[in-house]
Amino acid sequence: MSTITLGPARMGDAPAIAHLSRDLIEAELPWSWTPRRVAGLMRQRESAAVIARDQNRLAGFILAQYGDESAHIALLGIANEYRRQGIGRRLVQWVEETAMVAGLFLVRLEVRASKREARHFYARLGYRETDRVDGYYSGLEDAIKMSRDLRALSTSK
Ligand SMILES: CC(C)(COP(=O)(O)OP(=O)(O)OC[C@H]1O[C@@H](n2cnc3c(N)ncnc32)[C@H](O)[C@@H]1OP(=O)(O)O)[C@@H](O)C(=O)NCCC(=O)NCCS
């Protein structure tokens, strides 16, 4: 049985995150989240990168940035063989909890319009579709903007 642990990503994880991101998130698009770009985001002070590990295997990852008014999920991916085990939910919840600790009550993200399963996943987690951006992904595909207001969450706890 696999035991998944969540923990902070290290700089050495950047290439594996970038390669998984290319395969899971950017398939059929130009590869924009290269190891260099992933590492660049991880180096930013107002960012967080958390990975899910199964022993030494990378099962999933989330990269987020924390701004003045909201947190932004830049990348989220779960390897195919680890899906539907609640790992994606745990990673998003981690970002939501750290956002609230930082006094941020809005979490935003963009998702490929064609990614029905991801849109369904986020909707299930309480995210609302707020906008559509034409050609957001290299002019090849639209993005759906989604967000979640965490205020209701913080008062219900
Ligand atoms: C979307 C994604 C992150 C979900 O990760 P996951 O770990 O499998 O999701 P979870 O197991 O936490 O699912 C939580 C709930 O979301 C919904 N959900 C998840 N995957 C779904 C799918 N393929 N179809 C429909 N609903 C889905 C379900 O309601 C699920 O609860 P349930 O399993 O009890 O029914 C994963 O499928 C993925 O990496 N997709 C490719 C990359 C991507 O699109 N990333 C997001 C944009 S950056």
The ligand as an ORCA input file, in Angstrom:
! r2SCAN-3c Opt
* xyz 0 1
  C      -7.602     17.757    -11.330
  C      -6.638     16.932    -10.468
  C      -5.622     17.871     -9.808
  C      -7.460     16.219     -9.360
  O      -6.569     15.577     -8.458
  P      -7.016     14.292     -7.597
  O      -6.012     14.071     -6.528
  O      -7.304     13.156     -8.493
  O      -8.403     14.808     -6.967
  P      -9.090     14.308     -5.585
  O      -8.937     12.836     -5.449
  O      -8.622     15.162     -4.466
  O     -10.621     14.635     -5.943
  C     -11.488     15.442     -5.139
  C     -12.854     15.480     -5.813
  O     -12.766     16.195     -7.064
  C     -13.621     15.575     -8.032
  N     -12.803     15.025     -9.134
  C     -11.479     14.736     -9.133
  N     -11.103     14.240    -10.318
  C     -12.202     14.191    -11.085
  C     -12.461     13.745    -12.425
  N     -11.485     13.244    -13.200
  N     -13.709     13.834    -12.903
  C     -14.718     14.303    -12.145
  N     -14.540     14.742    -10.863
  C     -13.306     14.691    -10.343
  C     -14.348     14.457     -7.306
  O     -15.543     14.995     -6.790
  C     -13.386     14.105     -6.194
  O     -14.001     13.511     -5.084
  P     -14.355     11.911     -5.102
  O     -13.144     11.177     -5.625
  O     -14.642     11.632     -3.657
  O     -15.540     11.783     -6.007
  C      -5.930     15.831    -11.307
  O      -6.915     15.108    -12.048
  C      -4.906     16.369    -12.300
  O      -3.743     16.529    -11.954
  N      -5.321     16.669    -13.554
  C      -4.406     17.101    -14.618
  C      -3.735     18.423    -14.348
  C      -4.729     19.569    -14.175
  O      -5.678     19.694    -14.915
  N      -4.464     20.412    -13.130
  C      -5.335     21.494    -12.747
  C      -5.083     22.757    -13.490
  S      -3.536     23.519    -13.110
*
